[in-house]
Amino acid sequence: MGVELGHLEPAEPAPTDAADLAWYFTATGHTVDATFRDFWQNRGGLYTFGYPIGPAFTDANGRRVQYFERTRLEYHPENADSEYSILLGLLGEELLQQEQSGRR
């Protein structure tokens, strides 16, 4: 759904750091950001979320965000000391909003 919503970014060069290279996927040319690695891996990884389709970035609300083929992961610093520091984005809601506004 992330691709369908237009969040696919052009591929980036493979990282030179060995630790980051282990998280780089040549299929899309993107790396799972360090912020999301444990969450991504411990909850199904590639099978559940799909490949990363763009780099992580900071959104207008100050949250670290990264899009994957089937989800958007969001780091919520206000929940840093809880199990809710990383939450799934509402891609279905985003898709619905695009369809209703005729942007799709």
N, C-alpha and C positions, 0 to 999 in steps of 0.2 A: 504494500500500500504506500510505502514511502516513495517508491519510484513513481507510482501512479499520481501522487500528489506533486510531483515535480521537484523532489529533493535530491535527485541523483546529481552528484557533482563530478566534474572531470577527474580522471585518475591522477594521483600524485605519485612522485617517485618513491621507490621503496626507501624506508629509513635506513640509516647507516648503523644505528645503535642495535646491537644484537637482541636486547630485551624487547625493543619496539618491533624489530623485524619479525619476531615470533607471532606478533599480533596483526601483521600486514597480510592482506588478501589480494593476490594478483588478479583475481576474478573481477574486482571492482577498483583496485588501486587505492584502497583505503585501509587505515589501521583502526582497530578498536582502541579508543582513547583510554589512557590509564585510569581515568575517573570511573569508567564503567566496566573494566575488565573482570573483576571478581563477580560482580552482579551478573554480567553477561554469561560468564563461564559456569557459574553455579546454578543458573536457571535455564540451562538448555543450550546456550551458545548458538552456534550456527543453525542447528535444527529448529530452535524456537524463534530466534530473532532474525535470522538471515545474515547476509553480509553487511558490513558497514557500507553505506552508499555516499558518505561525505565525511569531512572532518568534523570534529567536535567544535562548537563555537559557544559564545556567550550570547544569550538572547536578550531582548529588551527588558526582561524582568531580572536580569543578572544571574540567570541560571545557566549552568553548563548543559548543553544539549547535543545529542548526536542521533542522526537518523540511520536506521537500518532498513533492510528490505521490508520487514514486517512490523516495525515499531519505531518509536522515538523514545530514547531514554533521557531522563531529565535528572540532574543533580540538584537537590533542594537543600541549600546550606542551612536553612532554618531548622531542618530536621537532622542535622549532621550527627547528633548523638543517638539516633534511633535507627530502627530497621527501615524507616521510610525516607532515608536520605536520597535514595534513587527510586524514582517512580516512572511508570510507563506513561507516555504522552497519549492523548486522545486523538489518534489518527482518524478514527471513524467520524468524530465530531468535525475535525478539520475538513475531511472529504465532503461531508454534508454541507458545511458552510460554503465551500467552493462551488458545489453544485447549485445551491440556492442563489448564489450571487452571479451565476452564469460564467464563472471564470474557468470552468473545466471544459 
